[in-house]
Amino acid sequence: MEHDKKIRAIISFFQSKSIPLTIIEIADDEDWGSVDPDNLDEIKINEAQILNELNSSDDYGD
């Protein structure tokens, strides 16, 4: 739960400053060096998606 609060605070900060935030999701077994900067749209998560994920995990008590 504390981790969720930190993520929400980060998103809120960027939104309050009107700064676009790019969140990249990679698999646990992937290395950041294997991320292709030309294909970030394929692994990017927008702020609404991450907030929806956090909200749904709150609903289930995760």
TADASUL-V942673 format. One record per pair of residues at least 6 apart in sequence whose C-alpha atoms are under 8 Angstrom apart, sorted by the first residue. I is the first residue (numbers start at 1). J is the second residue. If there is no record, write none. Layout:
I/J  I/J
This chain:
1/62  4/54  8/51  11/21  11/47  14/20  14/21  21/46  21/47  22/44  22/45  22/46  22/47  23/44  23/45  23/46  23/47  24/40  24/43  24/44  24/45  25/43  25/44  25/45  26/32  26/43
